[in-house]
Amino acid sequence: MKVDVMSVRATVLSHFEQVAKEQRKSLAPLSDDLVLVDSGLDSLCLAIIVARLEDALGVDPFNATDGDFPVTLGDFIQLYANAAR
Amino acid sequence: MPLADAGALWPAVSAAGRLADRALWGAGASVTLGELVRGSSLGGRLEELRGRSVLIATSDQLTAALALVELDGVARRLVLGPPDLPSEHLSHIVTTAAVDALVSDGAVPPTSAPGVGVVVPCRPRLAPSDAERRGGHQTEWILLTSGTTGPPKLVVHTLASLAGAIREGHTLAGSAVWSTFYDIRRYGGLQIFLRALLGGGSLVLSSAGEALGDFLGRAGAHGVTHISGTPSHWRRALMSPAAHRIAPRYVRLSGEIADQAILDHLRACYPAARIAHAFASTEAGVAFDVDDGLAGFPASLLERPAGGVDLKVEAGSLRIRSARTATRYLETPGPPLVGRDGFVDTGDMVERRGDRLYFVGRRGGIINVGGLKVHPEEVEAVINGHPHVRMSLVRTRKNALTGALVVADVVLKAAADPANGRGAELEGEILRLCRDRLPRHKVPVAIHFVPALPVAPTGKLVRPDA
């Protein structure tokens, strides 16, 4: 459902911005084709985002999946949208 | 009163004098030491226990205390069964310590200790006894360590090793009234029991079923002057309105890391007291105590050993060599208690900052965040420094990217209940404090406000990851 993806997207983006701010990281402009390793966030930042998203959305697709890790921000959002469905 | 070499407990207690004025106060009964001169808690059956390996398995601390006084020097071995002794470990203890007699107040039915032929009941109501007290045995004192899993280890001490840290300075002309949140069958409590008896004082015993406020009220009513517990015991005590019913001259902490916050809170609550935190463990004995009001200990202790205790830091952990360390484990597989160099590895990790050393946590309790180590206790020390925090527990949270992250459960002081809408604000303040003081991998990713944290019967915080 489109609406779900949109709300998941908003939640994910707000956590990226929040964690970047907390961790004093300069965040690249957020777009679907942004490669996560180039986002300005290191693995600790991403780990924190994953933990906070689990609290916010009730899912941790990184724990559940046996598929590939997401490469782009778009993959990342899709992973959560699929898991939260 | 220093213990003469190879001396037994009763002669040393007698020599401290004023027996009629000194008491052991339990929750339900009390006994003066004077009554023990012509009385026995063992119903006149003391001689049946001579030369035996005796498991003291009483529910009540007072009966245990009386049995210890009577049996040191008489029994070959005294095994101190803690009140929460799991029955499934009983046969392991009986076998390992070659127990052939049981002193019981009914807590452990004799049938649950199979093969133990002699069972002697112990009561706080003394029976007349005209028998001359005579020792003869250099009794081994066996303490049980409280592992989180598996059977307890049996640690061998002597009265001399247990009493080695008790100095003249503690006697205070015999007027001291000691008390402890600990059970006296654990190392920390046993230290207080021996300080009271050997130093010419009295002792207020806690009781497992007793409310904290009632215990503090009772200690206050007996005029407690010296009182000890773990930092967790003290944090709970300071949450109680009854904290002000005692006015001790000496407050002692041991068994866990004393962080700056708890030292400061105790200073504020008991401005007239000397506040000391001791480093001691069942295996390593009492190494030192520090009473300058600051967390950690001066690095000079490493270079200038005091009181016959040598300290060193190896592979990050504190090692101790002294006459107060335990002798050995009874038949426990694994590394020996005392290393080849005579040092006991405490497993307590220390870190030097300037001219002071700080305890940062247990070797086994490390959280690994993406290859970087976090000791829960070092994060707790920072969180506990927030003025609204009473206590905290830092634990691991699994994470697919870094293996683990750090989260914190936090108990607020009553006035700062998160229910009054300040939860988010306080969480932000605590996290900012952590970010200011700690490297980023040590900062909790989440703060959960909880009403209470579980404290084990040992007086230590229950650590789920340990």
Contacts between the chains, C-beta under 8 A, distances in Angstrom:
chain1	res1	chain2	res2	distance
A	22	B	431	7.8
A	22	B	435	7.3
A	23	B	440	6.3
A	43	B	370	6.0
A	43	B	401	5.3
A	43	B	402	6.0
A	44	B	369	7.2
A	44	B	370	6.1
A	44	B	402	6.1
A	44	B	440	6.3
A	44	B	441	5.8
A	46	B	401	5.4
A	47	B	369	7.9
A	47	B	370	7.2
A	47	B	399	4.7
A	47	B	400	7.9
A	47	B	401	4.0
A	47	B	402	4.2
A	47	B	405	5.7
A	47	B	445	7.8
A	48	B	405	6.8
A	48	B	445	4.9
A	50	B	399	6.3
A	50	B	400	6.7
A	50	B	401	6.1
A	51	B	397	6.2
A	51	B	399	6.1
A	51	B	405	5.5
A	51	B	407	7.9
A	51	B	445	4.7
A	51	B	446	6.7
A	52	B	445	6.7
A	52	B	446	7.4
A	55	B	446	6.5
A	60	B	400	7.2
A	62	B	399	7.8
A	62	B	400	3.5
A	62	B	401	6.7
A	63	B	398	7.3
A	63	B	400	5.4
